């Protein structure tokens, strides 16, 4: 218990001490709060006293910042003024001495204008801008003059020999360079067609129209003009300069400006030569001159595609028009058969150049030129096709009175056959032509159909011409000669594959039929003289009697008369038919042999049987003038086309 009481007393003492300590702590806290409150009052008074000083200090700092900013702005403006003065000095000197420096000065002037345009707060910015823009206008004006002068200086017409150097070797003229006659040594020649058809893949090298070292500078000058909004001035200068140079290059080559009336008045030989030249000129113009001009445009106006296309169109339009107008004049001129092949050649060159024209004359600005070229191609195709039809009709209705007195091959036949053979040089071209207007089912069927119609038209005409002969034998000889010529020509050409063996065999039979008809009409009458018929009533032997008769009742007088008639008729046949002509050696020999196989055995038989009757009488040589060998020798003179005096000998 005592321990417990002692414990309780101890705890009470401790609690009393703690309360006292807490009271002392509170007193101290109150004292500290009182002191701090007095500090806060003093600090508020100090802050109130210092505020004016702080405001003045901030104002001074701001003033210093504004001064620094103003000084920096002034430095930038002064620098711009300094650069403007430098640019002005360079621009006033002009571009002639230092074009690169001049262009740099213009760029600097543009920078100054942009600077003052974006710093309108500067009090004199409007005045400065006006002055700078005026100076820029003067600079661009001088730049135009410089561009024109430099473009003129480096734009020269291309001499023909330089153009020929850019052609494949096969197309270069064989004569002296620059000779217009040589440039156009293309008078229409069908051998040239094969020659030109082998040029696929040939390399053409366009000439350098403006030195490469000057192109970057001209590009920069043009670019400055475009940036200044002077596209029209640039276009005018470029067109005036380059178009004249291009026209002069073509003039030196030999290109002429010919109207439709000029073309109509020309003799065919002259016109044919000019067409050959035109084909050559078109190839040179498109593949060399126009290609070179497009390259110059693309380099000079790089980055301005629409302007490049427009400039190129403006430069080439006149030259293209001169070339295409000649083609149009030919396509629209009066049709005639001899024009077909030059029309096909012209159509062929336009087809050949089509893809290059589409590439070189690209862009919307060149649309009219592309359409004009395509229009000419179609017009040439149409005229060629119409000329085809005209030719077929002309062959059938040919009414030439050219007399072929000797029955040889008629000029119309050789003309038509040569015409048909030349058609086969143009098979690929004709395929394209047929497809222009219809769904062609292949060249062969189209060309075969055309060829057969032409051949039939020729035969129809020859039948009509054969009726001019009074001698039926000559009628058949004429038809034999002409149809044989047709067959032989077809067999030796590509036409055989097209027309087929059936056509050849059918017409060979027709030749044989006319040969047989000739023999019948020419020799039937004379062979009757060698017939026994009419000499004897019994057709018996040939034994001779004393008075000019024999046991079979054959009259010597009748035999003499037969020999006499035979001699006269054979001499007439010899005289007449040695003037006739069978131009083909093999056919001529075959026909002589066919006659000999009929005539000589009959003559030998008649001579053997009835010759003794005459030989035993007076003057036998008066009646038996020829041996079989004599007749054979004289038959060898038939169909040689001799004149009358030669035939009589």
Phi, psi and omega per residue, in radians:
X1 nan -0.771 -3.098
X2 -1.060 -0.689 3.127
X3 -1.107 -0.693 -3.126
X4 -1.159 -0.722 -3.132
X5 -1.141 -0.741 3.121
X6 -1.073 -0.686 -3.129
X7 -1.115 -0.756 -3.105
X8 -1.132 -0.721 3.112
X9 -1.065 -0.733 -3.122
X10 -1.080 -0.764 -3.136
X11 -1.136 -0.651 3.129
X12 -1.151 -0.686 3.120
X13 -1.113 -0.746 -3.104
X14 -1.144 -0.697 -3.133
X15 -1.135 -0.679 3.119
X16 -1.116 -0.701 -3.137
X17 -1.146 -0.685 -3.123
X18 -1.177 -0.668 3.105
X19 -1.129 -0.677 3.137
X20 -1.137 -0.740 -3.137
X21 -1.100 -0.696 -3.132
X22 -1.157 -0.697 3.121
X23 -1.098 -0.738 3.112
X24 -1.089 -0.726 -3.132
X25 -1.107 -0.672 3.138
X26 -1.159 -0.684 3.132
X27 -1.089 -0.788 3.137
X28 -1.065 -0.763 -3.128
X29 -1.060 -0.768 -3.135
X30 -1.090 -0.716 3.118
X31 -1.082 -0.750 -3.135
X32 -1.111 -0.762 3.133
X33 -1.059 -0.708 3.129
X34 -1.084 -0.757 3.141
X35 -1.116 -0.825 -3.124
X36 -1.077 -0.665 3.100
X37 -1.058 -0.681 3.115
X38 -1.176 -0.596 3.089
X39 -1.114 -0.738 -3.109
X40 -1.083 -0.691 3.117
X41 -1.123 -0.728 3.140
X42 -1.161 -0.723 -3.125
X43 -1.107 -0.690 3.105
X44 -1.062 -0.703 3.127
X45 -1.152 -0.692 -3.133
X46 -1.150 -0.737 -3.139
X47 -1.093 -0.699 3.120
X48 -1.121 -0.639 -3.123
X49 -1.246 -0.573 -3.051
X50 -1.546 -0.251 -3.037
X51 -0.984 -0.795 3.123
X52 -1.014 -0.636 -3.138
X53 -1.171 -0.735 3.123
X54 -1.073 -0.741 3.138
X55 -1.078 -0.773 3.142
X56 -1.108 -0.684 -3.142
X57 -1.124 -0.766 3.122
X58 -1.091 -0.710 3.128
X59 -1.107 -0.735 3.141
X60 -1.110 -0.724 -3.139
X61 -1.095 -0.799 3.104
X62 -1.028 -0.737 3.139
X63 -1.055 -0.759 3.104
X64 -1.075 -0.736 3.126
X65 -1.096 -0.757 3.126
X66 -1.103 -0.696 3.119
X67 -1.100 -0.766 3.129
X68 -1.070 -0.779 -3.130
X69 -1.113 -0.752 3.140
X70 -1.107 -0.725 3.128
X71 -1.105 -0.731 3.125
X72 -1.135 -0.754 3.099
X73 -1.057 -0.736 3.127
X74 -1.088 -0.685 3.118
X75 -1.100 -0.767 3.130
X76 -1.083 -0.807 -3.132
X77 -1.096 -0.775 3.123
X78 -1.081 -0.668 3.107
X79 -1.110 -0.716 3.104
X80 -1.103 -0.731 3.076
X81 -1.071 -0.705 -3.132
X82 -1.121 -0.792 3.104
X83 -1.123 -0.647 3.103
X84 -1.088 -0.735 3.130
X85 -1.114 -0.740 3.118
X86 -1.084 -0.804 3.126
X87 -1.076 -0.721 -3.135
X88 -1.087 -0.775 3.137
X89 -1.045 -0.760 -3.139
X90 -1.147 -0.746 -3.104
X91 -1.157 -0.695 -3.129
X92 -1.152 -0.479 3.091
X93 -1.224 -0.443 -3.114
X94 1.613 2.879 -3.026
X95 -1.535 -0.124 -2.931
X96 -1.090 -0.733 -3.059
X97 -1.384 -0.645 -3.065
X98 -2.491 1.489 -3.066
X99 -1.152 -0.736 3.140
X100 -1.045 -0.774 3.111
X101 -1.113 -0.638 3.126
X102 -1.121 -0.773 3.117
X103 -1.121 -0.673 3.096
X104 -1.119 -0.649 3.126
X105 -1.144 -0.670 3.102
X106 -1.132 -0.744 3.088
X107 -1.039 -0.712 3.141
X108 -1.145 -0.711 3.123
X109 -1.088 -0.687 3.085
X110 -1.099 -0.701 3.107
X111 -1.082 -0.725 3.118
X112 -1.072 -0.737 3.141
X113 -1.108 -0.739 3.101
X114 -1.097 -0.693 -3.112
X115 -1.088 -0.902 -3.079
X116 -1.248 -0.443 3.070
X117 -1.196 -0.544 -3.129
X118 -1.635 0.015 3.107
X119 -2.200 1.070 -3.098
X120 -1.208 -0.247 3.139
X121 -1.204 -0.364 3.093
X122 -1.138 2.270 -2.950
X123 -1.036 -0.668 -3.062
X124 -1.775 0.334 -3.038
X125 -1.060 -0.702 -3.129
X126 -1.075 -0.767 3.128
X127 -1.126 -0.743 3.125
X128 -1.096 -0.756 -3.139
X129 -1.092 -0.756 3.112
X130 -1.030 -0.797 -3.129
X131 -1.112 -0.734 -3.114
X132 -1.164 -0.740 3.139
X133 -1.141 -0.667 3.078
X134 -1.088 -0.756 3.126
X135 -1.130 -0.673 3.127
X136 -1.133 -0.693 3.096
X137 -1.063 -0.751 3.110
X138 -1.109 -0.697 -3.120
X139 -1.109 -0.775 -3.133
X140 -1.170 -0.630 3.103
X141 -1.068 -0.786 3.094
X142 -1.150 -0.580 3.131
X143 -1.148 -0.692 3.082
X144 -1.026 -0.813 3.133
X145 -1.064 -0.725 -3.138
X146 -1.146 -0.744 3.121
X147 -1.068 -0.803 -3.133
X148 -1.092 -0.779 -3.110
X149 -1.106 -0.787 -3.101
X150 -1.212 -0.720 3.123
X151 -1.104 -0.742 3.082
X152 -1.071 -0.744 -3.065
X153 -1.089 -0.634 -3.052
X154 -1.814 0.130 3.107
X155 -1.835 1.867 -3.134
X156 -2.228 2.533 3.086
X157 -1.079 2.541 -3.131
X158 -1.571 2.216 3.123
X159 -1.256 2.584 -3.105
X160 -0.942 -0.680 -3.086
X161 -1.109 -0.566 3.080
X162 -1.189 -0.635 3.091
X163 -1.175 -0.739 3.135
X164 -1.069 -0.570 3.118
X165 -1.099 -0.426 -3.141
X166 -1.502 -0.083 -3.130
X167 -1.514 2.724 2.968
X168 -1.058 2.653 -3.077
X169 -0.953 -0.627 -3.079
X170 -1.136 -0.382 -3.090
X171 -1.789 -0.069 -3.117
X172 -1.305 2.450 -3.123
X173 -1.141 2.574 -3.092
X174 -1.451 -0.342 -3.097
X175 -1.506 -2.840 -3.117
X176 -1.211 2.448 -3.127
X177 -1.056 2.525 3.033
X178 1.486 -0.131 3.130
X179 -1.368 2.138 -3.063
X180 -1.094 -0.606 3.114
X181 -1.105 -0.687 3.124
X182 -1.233 -0.670 3.141
X183 -1.005 -0.552 -3.114
X184 -1.916 0.488 3.105
X185 -1.184 0.992 -3.066
X186 -2.261 0.469 3.041
X187 -0.860 2.333 -2.891
X188 -0.919 2.181 -3.086
X189 -2.472 2.153 -3.053
X190 -1.219 -0.335 3.026
X191 -1.176 -0.542 3.127
X192 -1.110 -0.443 -3.106
X193 -1.124 -0.787 3.081
X194 -1.094 -0.718 -3.120
X195 -1.021 -0.779 -3.105
X196 -1.333 -0.486 -3.106
X197 -1.261 -0.224 3.124
X198 -1.569 0.145 -3.018
X199 -1.619 0.068 -3.122
X200 -1.082 2.248 -3.119
X201 1.529 -0.020 3.120
X202 -1.151 2.625 -3.073
X203 -1.689 2.258 3.050
X204 -1.961 2.409 -3.111
X205 -2.069 1.744 3.133
X206 -1.038 2.486 3.136
X207 -1.243 2.744 3.037
X208 -1.394 1.970 -3.053
X209 -1.463 -0.590 3.096
X210 -2.336 2.341 -3.093
X211 -0.940 2.335 -3.122
X212 -1.003 -0.558 -3.090
X213 -1.169 -0.413 -3.097
X214 -1.632 -0.272 -3.064
X215 -1.065 -0.763 3.134
X216 -1.019 -0.683 -3.140
X217 -1.165 -0.791 3.110
X218 -1.082 -0.647 3.088
X219 -1.074 -0.774 -3.133
X220 -1.141 -0.697 3.114
X221 -1.104 -0.794 3.132
X222 -1.098 -0.700 -3.133
X223 -1.070 -0.732 3.120
X224 -1.105 -0.684 3.134
X225 -1.155 -0.699 3.108
X226 -1.124 -0.766 -3.136
X227 -1.106 -0.501 3.120
X228 -1.465 0.013 3.140
X229 1.395 0.355 -3.088
X230 -1.771 0.695 -3.127
X231 -1.046 -0.736 -3.090
X232 -1.131 -0.714 3.086
X233 -1.115 -0.723 3.122
X234 -1.088 -0.801 3.134
X235 -1.053 -0.760 -3.128
X236 -1.099 -0.834 -3.129
X237 -1.075 -0.825 -3.079
X238 -1.115 -0.782 -3.127
X239 -1.096 -0.850 -3.084
X240 -1.040 -0.676 -3.079
X241 -1.339 -0.965 -2.999
X242 -1.285 -0.599 -3.115
X243 -1.154 -0.709 3.118
X244 -1.118 -0.686 3.138
X245 -1.157 -0.755 3.130
X246 -1.096 -0.772 3.119
X247 -1.091 -0.678 3.124
X248 -1.172 -0.666 3.103
X249 -1.066 -0.753 3.128
X250 -1.206 -0.646 3.107
X251 -1.099 -0.756 3.102
X252 -1.077 -0.589 3.130
X253 -1.198 -0.508 3.132
X254 2.149 0.101 -3.139
X255 -1.217 2.280 3.123
X256 -2.033 2.641 3.053
X257 -1.639 1.868 -3.071
X258 -2.079 2.388 3.122
X259 -1.559 3.013 3.093
X260 -1.088 -0.648 3.114
X261 -1.126 -0.714 3.105
X262 -1.026 -0.767 -3.114
X263 -1.132 -0.743 -3.099
X264 -1.108 -0.537 -3.060
X265 -1.454 -0.217 -3.031
X266 -1.330 2.530 2.967
X267 -1.145 2.594 -3.050
X268 -1.035 -0.704 -3.110
X269 -1.077 -0.711 3.129
X270 -1.181 -0.785 -3.107
X271 -1.130 -0.687 -3.141
X272 -1.068 -0.712 3.110
X273 -1.125 -0.708 -3.127
X274 -1.190 -0.585 3.083
X275 -1.160 -0.734 3.074
X276 -1.037 -0.739 3.096
X277 -1.106 -0.738 -3.113
X278 -1.029 -0.735 3.108
X279 -1.033 -0.767 3.117
X280 -1.120 -0.768 -3.120
X281 -1.126 -0.690 3.131
X282 -1.064 -0.754 -3.134
X283 -1.108 -0.775 -3.135
X284 -1.168 -0.753 -3.090
X285 -1.092 -0.856 -3.064
X286 -1.289 -0.873 -3.006
X287 -1.351 -0.402 -3.082
X288 -2.008 -1.092 -3.019
X289 -1.236 -0.905 -3.123
X290 -1.168 -0.652 3.102
X291 -1.103 -0.729 3.105
X292 -1.144 -0.683 -3.130
X293 -1.174 -0.664 3.097
X294 -1.115 -0.689 3.129
X295 -1.098 -0.746 3.111
X296 -1.073 -0.805 -3.136
X297 -1.048 -0.812 -3.092
X298 -1.112 -0.647 3.133
X299 -1.286 -0.734 -3.068
X300 -1.232 -0.605 -3.089
X301 -1.960 0.580 3.108
X302 -1.007 2.266 -3.092
X303 1.665 -0.169 3.133
X304 -2.257 1.203 -2.995
X305 -1.007 -0.785 -3.097
X306 -1.124 -0.652 3.118
X307 -1.200 -0.664 3.103
X308 -1.062 -0.823 3.128
X309 -1.081 -0.733 -3.102
X310 -1.151 -0.786 3.131
X311 -1.078 -0.757 -3.131
X312 -1.083 -0.744 3.114
X313 -1.077 -0.811 -3.120
X314 -1.072 -0.686 -3.088
X315 -1.221 -0.730 -2.987
X316 -1.627 -0.254 -2.987
X317 -0.944 -0.828 -3.087
X318 -1.133 -0.776 -3.123
X319 -1.153 -0.733 3.105
X320 -1.066 -0.731 -3.123
X321 -1.072 -0.738 3.132
X322 -1.063 -0.775 -3.104
X323 -1.206 -0.831 -3.088
X324 -1.221 -0.550 -3.118
X325 -1.139 -0.581 3.074
X326 -1.141 -0.778 3.098
X327 -1.046 -0.726 3.102
X328 -1.088 -0.735 -3.131
X329 -1.061 -0.705 3.114
X330 -1.185 -0.793 -3.097
X331 -1.098 -0.520 -3.092
X332 -1.735 -0.004 -3.113
X333 -1.330 2.984 -3.114
X334 -1.055 2.292 -3.087
X335 -1.335 2.543 3.034
X336 -2.730 2.637 -3.035
X337 -0.967 -0.672 -3.077
X338 -1.165 -0.268 -3.139
X339 -1.442 -0.200 -3.032
X340 -1.003 -0.802 -3.021
X341 -1.253 -0.595 3.080
X342 -1.267 -0.560 3.046
X343 -1.107 -0.719 3.107
X344 -1.153 -0.670 3.093
X345 -1.115 -0.738 3.125
X346 -1.151 -0.746 3.094
X347 -1.063 -0.718 -3.106
X348 -1.107 -0.747 -3.129
X349 -1.196 -0.616 3.101
X350 -1.173 -0.642 3.062
X351 -1.157 -0.722 -3.138
X352 -1.070 -0.687 -3.053
X353 -1.548 -0.065 -3.012
X354 -0.977 -0.907 -3.068
X355 -1.118 -0.637 3.137
X356 -1.233 -0.653 3.077
X357 -1.082 -0.752 3.125
X358 -1.079 -0.637 -3.112
X359 -1.356 -0.835 -3.075
X360 -1.200 -0.743 -3.115
X361 -1.681 0.923 -3.129
X362 -1.375 2.958 3.042
X363 1.542 2.778 -3.093
X364 -1.089 -0.647 -3.084
X365 -1.087 -0.454 -3.077
X366 -1.689 0.130 -3.056
X367 -0.957 -0.793 -3.078
X368 -1.094 -0.696 3.134
X369 -1.149 -0.782 3.124
X370 -1.047 -0.749 -3.128
X371 -1.161 -0.632 3.117
X372 -1.131 -0.740 3.133
X373 -1.131 -0.774 3.128
X374 -1.150 -0.660 3.103
X375 -1.083 -0.717 3.110
X376 -1.128 -0.728 3.131
X377 -1.007 -0.810 -3.124
X378 -1.187 -0.638 -3.138
X379 -1.182 -0.690 3.094
X380 -1.108 -0.723 3.117
X381 -1.083 -0.764 -3.122
X382 -1.131 -0.788 -3.140
X383 -1.123 -0.704 3.118
X384 -1.088 -0.751 -3.137
X385 -1.145 -0.705 3.113
X386 -1.165 -0.637 3.102
X387 -1.139 -0.633 3.026
X388 -0.938 -0.923 -3.134
X389 -1.067 -0.707 3.112
X390 -1.074 -0.695 -3.084
X391 -1.133 -0.805 3.127
X392 -1.003 -0.773 -3.139
X393 -1.188 -0.693 -3.121
X394 -1.139 -0.651 3.126
X395 -1.110 -0.813 -3.098
X396 -1.151 -0.609 -3.040
X397 -1.787 0.118 -3.116
X398 -0.962 2.127 -3.060
X399 -2.000 0.428 -3.121
X400 -1.059 2.424 -3.117
X401 -1.636 0.261 3.136
X402 -1.004 1.954 -3.087
X403 -1.451 2.233 3.030
X404 -1.836 1.486 -2.978
X405 -1.137 -0.474 -3.056
X406 -1.670 0.090 3.077
X407 1.310 0.222 -3.105
X408 -1.317 -3.027 3.133
X409 -1.148 2.221 -3.111
X410 -1.255 2.533 3.094
X411 -0.959 -0.584 3.121
X412 -1.085 -0.686 -3.119
X413 -1.117 -0.860 -3.126
X414 -1.139 -0.627 3.124
X415 -1.125 -0.832 -3.110
X416 -1.150 -0.735 -3.120
X417 -1.133 -0.741 3.077
X418 -1.079 -0.693 3.123
X419 -1.032 -0.824 -3.128
X420 -1.143 -0.734 3.135
X421 -1.074 -0.685 3.126
X422 -1.144 -0.518 3.120
X423 -1.010 -0.569 -3.081
X424 -1.284 -0.254 3.014
X425 -1.257 -0.269 -3.003
X426 -2.028 0.510 -3.029
X427 -1.030 -0.822 -3.120
X428 -1.162 -0.649 3.116
X429 -1.149 -0.740 -3.137
X430 -1.131 -0.618 3.105
X431 -1.058 -0.803 3.095
X432 -1.065 -0.739 -3.091
X433 -1.114 -0.794 3.129
X434 -1.054 -0.656 -3.086
X435 -1.280 -0.257 3.109
X436 -1.113 -0.535 -2.969
X437 -2.124 -0.233 -3.102
X438 -2.667 2.882 3.102
X439 -1.409 1.501 -3.089
X440 -1.200 2.347 3.133
X441 -1.722 0.687 3.083
X442 1.978 2.541 -3.112
X443 -1.041 -0.778 -3.002
X444 -1.031 -0.853 -3.098
X445 -1.136 -0.685 3.122
X446 -1.139 -0.872 -3.068
X447 -1.200 -0.649 3.102
X448 -1.082 -0.756 3.138
X449 -1.080 -0.807 3.134
X450 -1.095 -0.795 -3.086
X451 -1.107 -0.775 3.140
X452 -1.098 -0.691 3.122
X453 -1.122 -0.709 3.130
X454 -1.143 -0.752 3.133
X455 -1.094 -0.713 3.129
X456 -1.172 -0.672 3.095
X457 -1.091 -0.686 3.121
X458 -1.135 -0.792 3.138
X459 -1.070 -0.727 3.117
X460 -1.042 -0.747 -3.139
X461 -1.174 -0.721 -3.134
X462 -1.121 -0.652 3.076
X463 -1.024 -0.726 3.110
X464 -1.151 -0.748 -3.126
X465 -1.174 -0.550 -3.106
X466 -1.148 -0.406 -3.116
X467 -1.295 -0.136 3.103
X468 -1.263 -0.359 -3.099
X469 -1.429 2.374 3.086
X470 -1.407 -0.513 -3.139
X471 -1.518 2.021 -3.115
X472 -1.086 -0.557 3.115
X473 -1.095 -0.724 3.139
X474 -1.222 -0.572 3.063
X475 -0.990 -0.852 -3.088
X476 -1.284 -0.576 3.074
X477 -1.110 -0.738 3.120
X478 -1.051 -0.836 -3.132
X479 -1.172 -0.675 3.091
X480 -1.030 -0.841 -3.127
X481 -1.045 -0.825 -3.026
X482 -1.257 -0.725 3.138
X483 -1.261 -0.609 3.053
X484 -1.071 -0.714 3.100
X485 -1.065 -0.718 3.108
X486 -1.086 -0.824 -3.112
X487 -1.105 -0.824 -3.109
X488 -1.078 -0.721 -3.129
X489 -1.143 -0.706 3.128
X490 -1.137 -0.756 -3.117
X491 -1.087 -0.497 -3.083
X492 -1.654 0.109 -3.087
X493 -2.273 3.099 3.106
X494 -1.161 -0.243 -3.123
X495 -1.096 -0.461 -3.129
X496 -1.044 -0.789 -3.138
X497 -1.140 -0.544 -3.080
X498 -1.383 -0.810 -3.077
X499 -1.413 -0.498 3.061
X500 1.612 2.804 -3.134
X501 -1.139 -0.564 -3.136
X502 -1.026 -0.768 3.134
X503 -1.079 -0.802 -3.115
X504 -1.066 -0.866 -3.101
X505 -1.121 -0.696 3.138
X506 -1.080 -0.717 -3.097
X507 -1.405 -0.424 2.999
X508 -1.156 -0.664 3.088
X509 -1.136 -0.647 3.102
X510 -1.118 -0.698 3.084
X511 -1.033 -0.800 -3.125
X512 -1.123 -0.669 3.110
X513 -1.075 -0.734 3.128
X514 -1.208 -0.596 3.079
X515 -1.108 -0.747 3.122
X516 -1.142 -0.718 3.105
X517 -1.113 -0.657 3.078
X518 -1.046 -0.876 -3.112
X519 -1.015 -0.757 -3.104
X520 -1.110 -0.811 -3.084
X521 -1.295 -0.612 -3.068
X522 -1.445 -0.596 -2.925
X523 -2.050 -0.118 -3.111
X524 -1.077 -0.742 -3.091
X525 -1.145 -0.770 -3.104
X526 -1.247 -0.532 3.111
X527 -1.192 -0.477 3.084
X528 -1.130 -0.511 3.100
X529 -1.128 -0.469 -3.091
X530 -1.675 0.182 -3.141
X531 -1.545 2.596 3.104
X532 -1.258 -0.437 -3.073
X533 -0.988 2.222 3.106
X534 1.664 -0.173 3.133
X535 -1.616 -0.514 -3.075
X536 -2.477 2.568 3.140
X537 -1.404 -0.461 -3.070
X538 -1.857 -0.172 -3.107
X539 1.169 0.441 -3.052
X540 -1.423 -2.718 -3.021
X541 -1.264 -3.044 -3.026
X542 -2.070 0.362 3.131
X543 -1.112 2.392 -3.034
X544 -1.477 2.475 3.034
X545 -1.790 3.063 -3.051
X546 -1.254 -0.624 -3.061
X547 -1.776 0.549 -3.117
X548 1.493 0.310 3.019
X549 -2.210 3.125 3.072
X550 -2.522 3.141 -3.038
X551 -1.137 -0.368 -3.127
X552 -1.649 0.049 3.095
X553 1.414 0.356 3.132
X554 -1.413 2.281 -3.116
X555 -1.545 2.181 3.080
X556 -1.016 -0.673 -3.122
X557 -1.087 -0.698 3.135
X558 -1.169 -0.677 3.125
X559 -1.133 -0.780 3.110
X560 -1.017 -0.742 -3.134
X561 -1.091 -0.681 3.120
X562 -1.096 -0.812 3.118
X563 -1.066 -0.722 -3.132
X564 -1.103 -0.794 3.124
X565 -1.100 -0.755 3.140
X566 -1.015 -0.794 -3.107
X567 -1.054 -0.795 -3.125
X568 -1.105 -0.812 -3.102
X569 -1.144 -0.724 -3.124
X570 -1.160 -0.686 3.129
X571 -1.134 -0.669 3.083
X572 -1.123 -0.772 3.117
X573 -1.087 -0.737 -3.129
X574 -1.106 -0.824 -3.123
X575 -1.088 -0.760 -3.075
X576 -1.309 -0.833 -2.986
X577 -1.440 -0.227 2.989
X578 -1.315 -0.264 3.030
X579 -1.499 -0.354 3.089
X580 -1.268 2.847 -3.072
X581 -2.292 2.329 2.881
X582 -2.091 1.735 -2.966
X583 -1.205 -0.452 -3.130
X584 -1.432 2.109 -3.050
X585 -1.003 -0.817 -3.094
X586 -1.127 -0.758 3.127
X587 -1.155 -0.686 -3.136
X588 -1.075 -0.836 3.139
X589 -1.135 -0.663 3.141
X590 -1.121 -0.712 -3.123
X591 -1.217 -0.721 3.082
X592 -1.050 -0.748 -3.127
X593 -1.125 -0.702 3.136
X594 -1.098 -0.687 3.100
X595 -1.185 -0.800 -3.112
X596 -1.063 -0.663 -3.124
X597 -1.134 -0.405 3.105
X598 -1.652 -0.789 -3.003
X599 -1.312 -0.853 -2.989
X600 -1.154 -0.789 3.085
X601 -1.061 -0.685 3.129
X602 -1.139 -0.715 -3.125
X603 -1.190 -0.757 3.133
X604 -1.071 -0.758 -3.131
X605 -1.106 -0.766 -3.141
X606 -1.149 -0.740 -3.123
X607 -1.142 -0.742 -3.123
X608 -1.144 -0.670 -3.044
X609 -1.406 -0.733 -3.032
X610 -1.982 -0.079 -3.132
X611 -1.073 -0.729 -3.135
X612 -1.013 -0.557 3.111
X613 -1.037 -0.664 -3.110
X614 -1.444 -0.678 -3.088
X615 -1.117 -0.509 3.135
X616 -1.434 -0.089 -3.126
X617 -1.730 -2.914 -3.137
X618 -1.427 2.555 3.059
X619 0.786 0.996 -3.107
X620 -1.073 -0.554 -3.110
X621 -1.144 -0.320 3.115
X622 -1.206 -0.451 -3.081
X623 -1.873 -0.724 3.097
X624 -1.712 1.454 -3.052
X625 -1.468 -0.400 -2.983
X626 -2.278 2.444 2.923
X627 -1.527 2.962 3.091
X628 -1.082 -0.583 3.135
X629 -1.195 -0.640 3.079
X630 -1.073 -0.772 -3.140
X631 -1.088 -0.726 -3.133
X632 -1.091 -0.703 3.116
X633 -1.138 -0.731 -3.130
X634 -1.212 -0.599 3.050
X635 -1.063 -0.521 3.102
X636 -1.162 -0.194 3.109
X637 -1.714 -0.072 3.128
X638 -1.221 2.609 3.007
X639 1.137 0.463 -3.133
X640 -1.650 -0.105 3.113
X641 1.209 0.602 3.135
X642 -1.295 2.711 3.057
X643 -1.388 3.035 -2.981
X644 -1.068 -0.734 -3.098
X645 -1.159 -0.662 3.103
X646 -1.165 -0.701 -3.118
X647 -1.116 -0.638 -3.132
X648 -1.197 -0.586 3.124
X649 -1.201 nan nan
